[in-house]
Amino acid sequence: MNIEYSLHAMRRMRQRAIIDLEVEYVLTHPQRTGALPDERKEVVGFVNHRFIKVILIEKENHIKIITVI
């Protein structure tokens, strides 16, 4: 899976102590997904005893992570 992280997403991940492996786990094992405006998508999953929400845009060749909550 080719993933690009925005600068905003990397900052939020650092602030929230979320690592890229947790984001990848949520993307491959989602508990809920949904469409958002502007071609964005919300993916929610449970990993390491907490819920993580990922906002992303699916591109032709990769996924761009906008933010991680």
PyMOL Python script that loads the backbone (N, CA, C, O; Angstrom):
from pymol import cmd

cmd.read_pdbstr("""\
ATOM      1  N   MET A   1       0.850  -1.167   0.000  1.00  0.00           N
ATOM      2  CA  MET A   1       0.000   0.000   0.000  1.00  0.00           C
ATOM      3  C   MET A   1       0.901   1.237   0.000  1.00  0.00           C
ATOM      4  O   MET A   1       1.730   1.403   0.895  1.00  0.00           O
ATOM      5  N   ASN A   2       0.741   2.090  -0.990  1.00  0.00           N
ATOM      6  CA  ASN A   2       1.537   3.305  -1.097  1.00  0.00           C
ATOM      7  C   ASN A   2       0.802   4.433  -0.377  1.00  0.00           C
ATOM      8  O   ASN A   2      -0.278   4.840  -0.803  1.00  0.00           O
ATOM      9  N   ILE A   3       1.381   4.936   0.707  1.00  0.00           N
ATOM     10  CA  ILE A   3       0.733   5.940   1.548  1.00  0.00           C
ATOM     11  C   ILE A   3       1.596   7.195   1.608  1.00  0.00           C
ATOM     12  O   ILE A   3       2.805   7.126   1.829  1.00  0.00           O
ATOM     13  N   GLU A   4       0.952   8.340   1.408  1.00  0.00           N
ATOM     14  CA  GLU A   4       1.605   9.642   1.551  1.00  0.00           C
ATOM     15  C   GLU A   4       0.942  10.355   2.729  1.00  0.00           C
ATOM     16  O   GLU A   4      -0.283  10.448   2.795  1.00  0.00           O
ATOM     17  N   TYR A   5       1.744  10.846   3.640  1.00  0.00           N
ATOM     18  CA  TYR A   5       1.232  11.562   4.808  1.00  0.00           C
ATOM     19  C   TYR A   5       1.410  13.062   4.610  1.00  0.00           C
ATOM     20  O   TYR A   5       2.504  13.518   4.278  1.00  0.00           O
ATOM     21  N   SER A   6       0.349  13.827   4.808  1.00  0.00           N
ATOM     22  CA  SER A   6       0.483  15.286   4.758  1.00  0.00           C
ATOM     23  C   SER A   6       1.278  15.746   5.977  1.00  0.00           C
ATOM     24  O   SER A   6       1.376  15.031   6.974  1.00  0.00           O
ATOM     25  N   LEU A   7       1.835  16.935   5.885  1.00  0.00           N
ATOM     26  CA  LEU A   7       2.562  17.504   7.017  1.00  0.00           C
ATOM     27  C   LEU A   7       1.633  17.637   8.222  1.00  0.00           C
ATOM     28  O   LEU A   7       2.032  17.372   9.356  1.00  0.00           O
ATOM     29  N   HIS A   8       0.402  18.046   7.968  1.00  0.00           N
ATOM     30  CA  HIS A   8      -0.589  18.159   9.044  1.00  0.00           C
ATOM     31  C   HIS A   8      -0.804  16.809   9.728  1.00  0.00           C
ATOM     32  O   HIS A   8      -0.827  16.733  10.957  1.00  0.00           O
ATOM     33  N   ALA A   9      -0.960  15.749   8.942  1.00  0.00           N
ATOM     34  CA  ALA A   9      -1.174  14.415   9.513  1.00  0.00           C
ATOM     35  C   ALA A   9       0.017  13.983  10.361  1.00  0.00           C
ATOM     36  O   ALA A   9      -0.158  13.432  11.447  1.00  0.00           O
ATOM     37  N   MET A  10       1.220  14.230   9.868  1.00  0.00           N
ATOM     38  CA  MET A  10       2.413  13.835  10.630  1.00  0.00           C
ATOM     39  C   MET A  10       2.500  14.597  11.957  1.00  0.00           C
ATOM     40  O   MET A  10       2.893  14.034  12.979  1.00  0.00           O
ATOM     41  N   ARG A  11       2.134  15.867  11.930  1.00  0.00           N
ATOM     42  CA  ARG A  11       2.139  16.644  13.175  1.00  0.00           C
ATOM     43  C   ARG A  11       1.110  16.098  14.162  1.00  0.00           C
ATOM     44  O   ARG A  11       1.405  15.939  15.347  1.00  0.00           O
ATOM     45  N   ARG A  12      -0.086  15.814  13.676  1.00  0.00           N
ATOM     46  CA  ARG A  12      -1.140  15.294  14.551  1.00  0.00           C
ATOM     47  C   ARG A  12      -0.782  13.920  15.091  1.00  0.00           C
ATOM     48  O   ARG A  12      -1.071  13.622  16.250  1.00  0.00           O
ATOM     49  N   MET A  13      -0.162  13.083  14.281  1.00  0.00           N
ATOM     50  CA  MET A  13       0.259  11.765  14.740  1.00  0.00           C
ATOM     51  C   MET A  13       1.286  11.898  15.857  1.00  0.00           C
ATOM     52  O   MET A  13       1.226  11.176  16.853  1.00  0.00           O
ATOM     53  N   ARG A  14       2.215  12.808  15.692  1.00  0.00           N
ATOM     54  CA  ARG A  14       3.233  13.029  16.723  1.00  0.00           C
ATOM     55  C   ARG A  14       2.580  13.537  18.014  1.00  0.00           C
ATOM     56  O   ARG A  14       2.906  13.064  19.103  1.00  0.00           O
ATOM     57  N   GLN A  15       1.662  14.498  17.893  1.00  0.00           N
ATOM     58  CA  GLN A  15       0.969  15.038  19.064  1.00  0.00           C
ATOM     59  C   GLN A  15       0.153  13.978  19.795  1.00  0.00           C
ATOM     60  O   GLN A  15       0.050  14.000  21.022  1.00  0.00           O
ATOM     61  N   ARG A  16      -0.424  13.054  19.041  1.00  0.00           N
ATOM     62  CA  ARG A  16      -1.328  12.055  19.607  1.00  0.00           C
ATOM     63  C   ARG A  16      -0.659  10.706  19.829  1.00  0.00           C
ATOM     64  O   ARG A  16      -1.328   9.736  20.186  1.00  0.00           O
ATOM     65  N   ALA A  17       0.642  10.635  19.625  1.00  0.00           N
ATOM     66  CA  ALA A  17       1.419   9.399  19.817  1.00  0.00           C
ATOM     67  C   ALA A  17       0.832   8.238  19.009  1.00  0.00           C
ATOM     68  O   ALA A  17       0.637   7.136  19.521  1.00  0.00           O
ATOM     69  N   ILE A  18       0.558   8.520  17.732  1.00  0.00           N
ATOM     70  CA  ILE A  18       0.060   7.502  16.799  1.00  0.00           C
ATOM     71  C   ILE A  18       1.175   7.240  15.789  1.00  0.00           C
ATOM     72  O   ILE A  18       1.715   8.177  15.200  1.00  0.00           O
ATOM     73  N   ILE A  19       1.518   5.971  15.591  1.00  0.00           N
ATOM     74  CA  ILE A  19       2.582   5.642  14.647  1.00  0.00           C
ATOM     75  C   ILE A  19       1.988   5.166  13.329  1.00  0.00           C
ATOM     76  O   ILE A  19       0.811   4.812  13.251  1.00  0.00           O
ATOM     77  N   ASP A  20       2.826   5.165  12.292  1.00  0.00           N
ATOM     78  CA  ASP A  20       2.348   4.802  10.963  1.00  0.00           C
ATOM     79  C   ASP A  20       1.818   3.370  10.893  1.00  0.00           C
ATOM     80  O   ASP A  20       0.895   3.097  10.126  1.00  0.00           O
ATOM     81  N   LEU A  21       2.378   2.462  11.670  1.00  0.00           N
ATOM     82  CA  LEU A  21       1.874   1.079  11.668  1.00  0.00           C
ATOM     83  C   LEU A  21       0.433   1.003  12.177  1.00  0.00           C
ATOM     84  O   LEU A  21      -0.350   0.175  11.711  1.00  0.00           O
ATOM     85  N   GLU A  22       0.087   1.866  13.131  1.00  0.00           N
ATOM     86  CA  GLU A  22      -1.293   1.904  13.624  1.00  0.00           C
ATOM     87  C   GLU A  22      -2.232   2.437  12.546  1.00  0.00           C
ATOM     88  O   GLU A  22      -3.339   1.926  12.374  1.00  0.00           O
ATOM     89  N   VAL A  23      -1.795   3.454  11.826  1.00  0.00           N
ATOM     90  CA  VAL A  23      -2.602   3.995  10.731  1.00  0.00           C
ATOM     91  C   VAL A  23      -2.808   2.922   9.664  1.00  0.00           C
ATOM     92  O   VAL A  23      -3.926   2.736   9.183  1.00  0.00           O
ATOM     93  N   GLU A  24      -1.762   2.229   9.296  1.00  0.00           N
ATOM     94  CA  GLU A  24      -1.861   1.177   8.295  1.00  0.00           C
ATOM     95  C   GLU A  24      -2.786   0.058   8.759  1.00  0.00           C
ATOM     96  O   GLU A  24      -3.527  -0.503   7.951  1.00  0.00           O
ATOM     97  N   TYR A  25      -2.756  -0.272  10.039  1.00  0.00           N
ATOM     98  CA  TYR A  25      -3.648  -1.288  10.571  1.00  0.00           C
ATOM     99  C   TYR A  25      -5.102  -0.845  10.436  1.00  0.00           C
ATOM    100  O   TYR A  25      -5.958  -1.631  10.029  1.00  0.00           O
ATOM    101  N   VAL A  26      -5.380   0.400  10.774  1.00  0.00           N
ATOM    102  CA  VAL A  26      -6.748   0.925  10.651  1.00  0.00           C
ATOM    103  C   VAL A  26      -7.210   0.862   9.197  1.00  0.00           C
ATOM    104  O   VAL A  26      -8.357   0.508   8.925  1.00  0.00           O
ATOM    105  N   LEU A  27      -6.327   1.201   8.268  1.00  0.00           N
ATOM    106  CA  LEU A  27      -6.692   1.178   6.856  1.00  0.00           C
ATOM    107  C   LEU A  27      -6.984  -0.235   6.355  1.00  0.00           C
ATOM    108  O   LEU A  27      -7.837  -0.416   5.486  1.00  0.00           O
ATOM    109  N   THR A  28      -6.296  -1.224   6.885  1.00  0.00           N
ATOM    110  CA  THR A  28      -6.498  -2.605   6.431  1.00  0.00           C
ATOM    111  C   THR A  28      -7.533  -3.368   7.257  1.00  0.00           C
ATOM    112  O   THR A  28      -8.005  -4.422   6.831  1.00  0.00           O
ATOM    113  N   HIS A  29      -7.894  -2.842   8.443  1.00  0.00           N
ATOM    114  CA  HIS A  29      -8.874  -3.491   9.316  1.00  0.00           C
ATOM    115  C   HIS A  29      -9.888  -2.468   9.847  1.00  0.00           C
ATOM    116  O   HIS A  29     -10.033  -2.315  11.060  1.00  0.00           O
ATOM    117  N   PRO A  30     -10.585  -1.773   8.950  1.00  0.00           N
ATOM    118  CA  PRO A  30     -11.507  -0.725   9.418  1.00  0.00           C
ATOM    119  C   PRO A  30     -12.742  -1.301  10.101  1.00  0.00           C
ATOM    120  O   PRO A  30     -13.238  -2.366   9.732  1.00  0.00           O
ATOM    121  N   GLN A  31     -13.223  -0.577  11.097  1.00  0.00           N
ATOM    122  CA  GLN A  31     -14.497  -0.933  11.725  1.00  0.00           C
ATOM    123  C   GLN A  31     -15.626  -0.136  11.101  1.00  0.00           C
ATOM    124  O   GLN A  31     -16.783  -0.555  11.118  1.00  0.00           O
ATOM    125  N   ARG A  32     -15.272   1.035  10.540  1.00  0.00           N
ATOM    126  CA  ARG A  32     -16.276   1.879   9.898  1.00  0.00           C
ATOM    127  C   ARG A  32     -15.591   2.744   8.849  1.00  0.00           C
ATOM    128  O   ARG A  32     -14.478   3.226   9.059  1.00  0.00           O
ATOM    129  N   THR A  33     -16.257   2.933   7.729  1.00  0.00           N
ATOM    130  CA  THR A  33     -15.766   3.842   6.700  1.00  0.00           C
ATOM    131  C   THR A  33     -16.934   4.704   6.235  1.00  0.00           C
ATOM    132  O   THR A  33     -18.095   4.311   6.342  1.00  0.00           O
ATOM    133  N   GLY A  34     -16.611   5.868   5.723  1.00  0.00           N
ATOM    134  CA  GLY A  34     -17.657   6.741   5.228  1.00  0.00           C
ATOM    135  C   GLY A  34     -17.100   7.805   4.313  1.00  0.00           C
ATOM    136  O   GLY A  34     -15.937   8.195   4.413  1.00  0.00           O
ATOM    137  N   ALA A  35     -17.960   8.267   3.414  1.00  0.00           N
ATOM    138  CA  ALA A  35     -17.574   9.329   2.488  1.00  0.00           C
ATOM    139  C   ALA A  35     -17.773  10.684   3.150  1.00  0.00           C
ATOM    140  O   ALA A  35     -18.714  10.885   3.918  1.00  0.00           O
ATOM    141  N   LEU A  36     -16.879  11.602   2.840  1.00  0.00           N
ATOM    142  CA  LEU A  36     -16.942  12.977   3.321  1.00  0.00           C
ATOM    143  C   LEU A  36     -16.935  13.900   2.104  1.00  0.00           C
ATOM    144  O   LEU A  36     -16.649  13.448   0.995  1.00  0.00           O
ATOM    145  N   PRO A  37     -17.244  15.183   2.289  1.00  0.00           N
ATOM    146  CA  PRO A  37     -17.178  16.121   1.155  1.00  0.00           C
ATOM    147  C   PRO A  37     -15.765  16.206   0.574  1.00  0.00           C
ATOM    148  O   PRO A  37     -14.790  15.818   1.218  1.00  0.00           O
ATOM    149  N   ASP A  38     -15.677  16.711  -0.632  1.00  0.00           N
ATOM    150  CA  ASP A  38     -14.394  16.964  -1.305  1.00  0.00           C
ATOM    151  C   ASP A  38     -13.583  15.697  -1.538  1.00  0.00           C
ATOM    152  O   ASP A  38     -12.358  15.718  -1.415  1.00  0.00           O
ATOM    153  N   GLU A  39     -14.241  14.608  -1.871  1.00  0.00           N
ATOM    154  CA  GLU A  39     -13.581  13.341  -2.204  1.00  0.00           C
ATOM    155  C   GLU A  39     -12.814  12.713  -1.043  1.00  0.00           C
ATOM    156  O   GLU A  39     -12.048  11.769  -1.241  1.00  0.00           O
ATOM    157  N   ARG A  40     -13.016  13.231   0.161  1.00  0.00           N
ATOM    158  CA  ARG A  40     -12.331  12.661   1.325  1.00  0.00           C
ATOM    159  C   ARG A  40     -13.100  11.447   1.833  1.00  0.00           C
ATOM    160  O   ARG A  40     -14.283  11.269   1.542  1.00  0.00           O
ATOM    161  N   LYS A  41     -12.404  10.628   2.589  1.00  0.00           N
ATOM    162  CA  LYS A  41     -12.984   9.420   3.166  1.00  0.00           C
ATOM    163  C   LYS A  41     -12.547   9.332   4.622  1.00  0.00           C
ATOM    164  O   LYS A  41     -11.418   9.681   4.965  1.00  0.00           O
ATOM    165  N   GLU A  42     -13.454   8.861   5.471  1.00  0.00           N
ATOM    166  CA  GLU A  42     -13.160   8.658   6.889  1.00  0.00           C
ATOM    167  C   GLU A  42     -13.068   7.165   7.152  1.00  0.00           C
ATOM    168  O   GLU A  42     -13.955   6.405   6.762  1.00  0.00           O
ATOM    169  N   VAL A  43     -12.005   6.746   7.809  1.00  0.00           N
ATOM    170  CA  VAL A  43     -11.820   5.340   8.162  1.00  0.00           C
ATOM    171  C   VAL A  43     -11.544   5.288   9.666  1.00  0.00           C
ATOM    172  O   VAL A  43     -10.649   5.972  10.163  1.00  0.00           O
ATOM    173  N   VAL A  44     -12.313   4.478  10.381  1.00  0.00           N
ATOM    174  CA  VAL A  44     -12.163   4.363  11.827  1.00  0.00           C
ATOM    175  C   VAL A  44     -11.839   2.913  12.173  1.00  0.00           C
ATOM    176  O   VAL A  44     -12.443   1.982  11.640  1.00  0.00           O
ATOM    177  N   GLY A  45     -10.886   2.743  13.062  1.00  0.00           N
ATOM    178  CA  GLY A  45     -10.532   1.410  13.505  1.00  0.00           C
ATOM    179  C   GLY A  45     -10.080   1.419  14.951  1.00  0.00           C
ATOM    180  O   GLY A  45      -9.824   2.474  15.531  1.00  0.00           O
ATOM    181  N   PHE A  46      -9.986   0.244  15.518  1.00  0.00           N
ATOM    182  CA  PHE A  46      -9.577   0.078  16.912  1.00  0.00           C
ATOM    183  C   PHE A  46      -8.236  -0.635  16.923  1.00  0.00           C
ATOM    184  O   PHE A  46      -8.105  -1.746  16.410  1.00  0.00           O
ATOM    185  N   VAL A  47      -7.241   0.016  17.515  1.00  0.00           N
ATOM    186  CA  VAL A  47      -5.904  -0.563  17.572  1.00  0.00           C
ATOM    187  C   VAL A  47      -5.233  -0.119  18.872  1.00  0.00           C
ATOM    188  O   VAL A  47      -5.332   1.043  19.265  1.00  0.00           O
ATOM    189  N   ASN A  48      -4.560  -1.043  19.525  1.00  0.00           N
ATOM    190  CA  ASN A  48      -3.848  -0.762  20.780  1.00  0.00           C
ATOM    191  C   ASN A  48      -4.738  -0.074  21.817  1.00  0.00           C
ATOM    192  O   ASN A  48      -4.351   0.922  22.427  1.00  0.00           O
ATOM    193  N   HIS A  49      -5.914  -0.617  21.996  1.00  0.00           N
ATOM    194  CA  HIS A  49      -6.852  -0.186  23.044  1.00  0.00           C
ATOM    195  C   HIS A  49      -7.426   1.207  22.832  1.00  0.00           C
ATOM    196  O   HIS A  49      -7.842   1.854  23.793  1.00  0.00           O
ATOM    197  N   ARG A  50      -7.455   1.684  21.578  1.00  0.00           N
ATOM    198  CA  ARG A  50      -8.064   2.991  21.314  1.00  0.00           C
ATOM    199  C   ARG A  50      -8.579   3.049  19.882  1.00  0.00           C
ATOM    200  O   ARG A  50      -8.110   2.333  18.997  1.00  0.00           O
ATOM    201  N   PHE A  51      -9.560   3.925  19.686  1.00  0.00           N
ATOM    202  CA  PHE A  51     -10.072   4.168  18.347  1.00  0.00           C
ATOM    203  C   PHE A  51      -9.206   5.219  17.677  1.00  0.00           C
ATOM    204  O   PHE A  51      -8.786   6.194  18.300  1.00  0.00           O
ATOM    205  N   ILE A  52      -8.947   5.001  16.392  1.00  0.00           N
ATOM    206  CA  ILE A  52      -8.198   5.966  15.586  1.00  0.00           C
ATOM    207  C   ILE A  52      -9.026   6.262  14.344  1.00  0.00           C
ATOM    208  O   ILE A  52      -9.524   5.353  13.680  1.00  0.00           O
ATOM    209  N   LYS A  53      -9.165   7.553  14.043  1.00  0.00           N
ATOM    210  CA  LYS A  53      -9.893   7.991  12.859  1.00  0.00           C
ATOM    211  C   LYS A  53      -8.882   8.571  11.875  1.00  0.00           C
ATOM    212  O   LYS A  53      -8.054   9.408  12.235  1.00  0.00           O
ATOM    213  N   VAL A  54      -8.965   8.115  10.634  1.00  0.00           N
ATOM    214  CA  VAL A  54      -8.068   8.582   9.582  1.00  0.00           C
ATOM    215  C   VAL A  54      -8.917   9.252   8.506  1.00  0.00           C
ATOM    216  O   VAL A  54      -9.890   8.675   8.020  1.00  0.00           O
ATOM    217  N   ILE A  55      -8.539  10.473   8.140  1.00  0.00           N
ATOM    218  CA  ILE A  55      -9.183  11.169   7.034  1.00  0.00           C
ATOM    219  C   ILE A  55      -8.202  11.132   5.872  1.00  0.00           C
ATOM    220  O   ILE A  55      -7.039  11.509   6.015  1.00  0.00           O
ATOM    221  N   LEU A  56      -8.684  10.670   4.712  1.00  0.00           N
ATOM    222  CA  LEU A  56      -7.788  10.454   3.578  1.00  0.00           C
ATOM    223  C   LEU A  56      -8.450  10.795   2.263  1.00  0.00           C
ATOM    224  O   LEU A  56      -9.663  10.987   2.181  1.00  0.00           O
ATOM    225  N   ILE A  57      -7.622  10.866   1.234  1.00  0.00           N
ATOM    226  CA  ILE A  57      -8.078  10.984  -0.148  1.00  0.00           C
ATOM    227  C   ILE A  57      -7.420   9.847  -0.917  1.00  0.00           C
ATOM    228  O   ILE A  57      -6.204   9.664  -0.854  1.00  0.00           O
ATOM    229  N   GLU A  58      -8.233   9.087  -1.642  1.00  0.00           N
ATOM    230  CA  GLU A  58      -7.695   7.996  -2.457  1.00  0.00           C
ATOM    231  C   GLU A  58      -7.333   8.541  -3.834  1.00  0.00           C
ATOM    232  O   GLU A  58      -8.191   9.041  -4.561  1.00  0.00           O
ATOM    233  N   LYS A  59      -6.059   8.439  -4.180  1.00  0.00           N
ATOM    234  CA  LYS A  59      -5.552   8.864  -5.478  1.00  0.00           C
ATOM    235  C   LYS A  59      -5.406   7.625  -6.362  1.00  0.00           C
ATOM    236  O   LYS A  59      -5.647   6.506  -5.911  1.00  0.00           O
ATOM    237  N   GLU A  60      -5.012   7.826  -7.615  1.00  0.00           N
ATOM    238  CA  GLU A  60      -4.851   6.689  -8.530  1.00  0.00           C
ATOM    239  C   GLU A  60      -3.800   5.704  -8.047  1.00  0.00           C
ATOM    240  O   GLU A  60      -4.021   4.494  -8.063  1.00  0.00           O
ATOM    241  N   ASN A  61      -2.647   6.226  -7.615  1.00  0.00           N
ATOM    242  CA  ASN A  61      -1.514   5.361  -7.285  1.00  0.00           C
ATOM    243  C   ASN A  61      -1.197   5.289  -5.806  1.00  0.00           C
ATOM    244  O   ASN A  61      -0.299   4.548  -5.407  1.00  0.00           O
ATOM    245  N   HIS A  62      -1.920   6.050  -4.974  1.00  0.00           N
ATOM    246  CA  HIS A  62      -1.596   6.066  -3.558  1.00  0.00           C
ATOM    247  C   HIS A  62      -2.772   6.612  -2.743  1.00  0.00           C
ATOM    248  O   HIS A  62      -3.782   7.064  -3.283  1.00  0.00           O
ATOM    249  N   ILE A  63      -2.601   6.550  -1.451  1.00  0.00           N
ATOM    250  CA  ILE A  63      -3.547   7.118  -0.499  1.00  0.00           C
ATOM    251  C   ILE A  63      -2.858   8.287   0.179  1.00  0.00           C
ATOM    252  O   ILE A  63      -1.733   8.152   0.660  1.00  0.00           O
ATOM    253  N   LYS A  64      -3.525   9.439   0.222  1.00  0.00           N
ATOM    254  CA  LYS A  64      -2.961  10.595   0.924  1.00  0.00           C
ATOM    255  C   LYS A  64      -3.705  10.772   2.244  1.00  0.00           C
ATOM    256  O   LYS A  64      -4.916  10.991   2.263  1.00  0.00           O
ATOM    257  N   ILE A  65      -2.971  10.676   3.332  1.00  0.00           N
ATOM    258  CA  ILE A  65      -3.530  10.852   4.677  1.00  0.00           C
ATOM    259  C   ILE A  65      -3.574  12.344   4.960  1.00  0.00           C
ATOM    260  O   ILE A  65      -2.546  13.020   4.938  1.00  0.00           O
ATOM    261  N   ILE A  66      -4.778  12.857   5.226  1.00  0.00           N
ATOM    262  CA  ILE A  66      -4.977  14.278   5.507  1.00  0.00           C
ATOM    263  C   ILE A  66      -4.762  14.567   6.990  1.00  0.00           C
ATOM    264  O   ILE A  66      -4.036  15.494   7.347  1.00  0.00           O
ATOM    265  N   THR A  67      -5.396  13.771   7.851  1.00  0.00           N
ATOM    266  CA  THR A  67      -5.218  13.922   9.290  1.00  0.00           C
ATOM    267  C   THR A  67      -5.525  12.614   9.990  1.00  0.00           C
ATOM    268  O   THR A  67      -6.146  11.718   9.419  1.00  0.00           O
ATOM    269  N   VAL A  68      -5.083  12.516  11.234  1.00  0.00           N
ATOM    270  CA  VAL A  68      -5.293  11.328  12.058  1.00  0.00           C
ATOM    271  C   VAL A  68      -5.751  11.806  13.431  1.00  0.00           C
ATOM    272  O   VAL A  68      -5.109  12.649  14.057  1.00  0.00           O
ATOM    273  N   ILE A  69      -6.872  11.253  13.889  1.00  0.00           N
ATOM    274  CA  ILE A  69      -7.454  11.673  15.164  1.00  0.00           C
ATOM    275  C   ILE A  69      -7.569  10.468  16.089  1.00  0.00           C
ATOM    276  O   ILE A  69      -8.037  10.600  17.220  1.00  0.00           O
TER     277      ILE A  69
END
""", "prot")
cmd.dss("prot")
cmd.show_as("cartoon", "prot")
cmd.util.cbc("prot")
cmd.orient("prot")
